[in-house]
Amino acid sequence: MRNNESFVTSITHPNRELLGLGIRQPWAELILRGVKTIEVRSQPTNVRGPIYLYVGKKLADIPAADRMISQHDLDLAALPMGIIVGTIDIIDCSPCTPVNSKEACVPASLLKNKFGWKLANPHRFAEPLKPRFLPYGVWFYPFQRRQESSLR
């Protein structure tokens, strides 16, 4: 698989145990294309393995997002929103450094005191999934009710 392609899969029965993570556009599209391989967050995570990639209903509103939209010739009107578009594996987490700028698709100045969640193996669904339950925090279960003890 080339760096700008994601593997397309069909899902008929979603995995109820899989966590979901909400990400705004254009970041979700760039993750699925294999361009953005580091998700920048204010907190670290111990989650590893596959998670659902839920696209939020709002666009990212920082200048770096506008640059990525232009650089990758993305058609915002065609990008899905408010739906689960695929899965991604979280394979590592570490404090961000300026070296992570390209993989995170943001300037190094936005990485200070942030954590980089290393992503791999993007899988785009042939047909996006509508979650049964919407996000209520960083992590959520799209296909089962929240269970406090099981959230990671």
PEURFEN-V867183 format. One record per backbone hydrogen bond with DSSP energy under -0.5 kcal/mol. CO is the residue of the C=O (numbers start at 0). NH is the residue of the N-H. If there is no record, write none. Layout:
co->CO nh->NH
co->CO nh->NH
//
This chain:
co->1 nh->4
co->6 nh->123
co->8 nh->125
co->13 nh->15
co->14 nh->17
co->18 nh->51
co->19 nh->139
co->20 nh->53
co->22 nh->55
co->23 nh->27
co->24 nh->59
co->25 nh->29
co->26 nh->30
co->27 nh->31
co->28 nh->32
co->29 nh->34
co->29 nh->35
co->30 nh->33
co->34 nh->36
co->36 nh->118
co->37 nh->39
co->38 nh->40
co->38 nh->116
co->40 nh->114
co->48 nh->89
co->50 nh->87
co->51 nh->20
co->51 nh->53
co->52 nh->84
co->52 nh->85
co->53 nh->22
co->53 nh->55
co->54 nh->81
co->54 nh->82
co->55 nh->81
co->57 nh->24
co->61 nh->64
co->61 nh->65
co->62 nh->66
co->63 nh->67
co->64 nh->68
co->65 nh->69
co->66 nh->70
co->67 nh->71
co->68 nh->73
co->69 nh->72
co->73 nh->75
co->74 nh->77
co->74 nh->78
co->75 nh->78
co->82 nh->54
co->82 nh->84
co->83 nh->128
co->84 nh->124
co->85 nh->52
co->86 nh->122
co->87 nh->50
co->88 nh->90
co->88 nh->119
co->89 nh->48
co->91 nh->117
co->93 nh->115
co->96 nh->99
co->97 nh->100
co->99 nh->103
co->100 nh->104
co->100 nh->105
co->101 nh->104
co->102 nh->36
co->102 nh->37
co->106 nh->109
co->107 nh->110
co->110 nh->113
co->113 nh->95
co->114 nh->40
co->114 nh->116
co->115 nh->93
co->115 nh->117
co->116 nh->38
co->117 nh->90
co->117 nh->91
co->119 nh->88
co->121 nh->6
co->122 nh->86
co->123 nh->8
co->128 nh->83
co->128 nh->130
co->137 nh->21
co->139 nh->19
co->139 nh->141
co->140 nh->143
co->141 nh->131
co->141 nh->132
co->146 nh->149
co->146 nh->150
co->147 nh->150
//
